Amino acid sequence: GPVAETFRVIQGAVTEEYVRSTQGVFQFELSGDGGGTWYIDLKNKGGSAGFGKPPVTADVVMSMSSADFVKMFT
């Protein structure tokens, strides 16, 4: 779905430079189609993104609809 595709694109775009400059872990609590808990880790190693809770405690937790999440990142 659109949420999984958005996270796939984000994962592909994560670079060590983004990790060095951002130093944050973001958790998204999404409602609606493709919802659930997702994360973007821009703090550890080479960074990562995906479904489920982040590998470490999130610095920021955002709750929104999956439709709004996709709009925000496209």
PyMOL commands that set and color helices and strands:
alter all, ss='L'
color gray80, all
select helices_A, chain A and resi 2-13+16-22+66-73
alter helices_A, ss='H'
color red, helices_A
select strands_A, chain A and resi 24-31+36-42+48-51+60-65
alter strands_A, ss='S'
color yellow, strands_A
deselect
rebuild
show_as cartoon
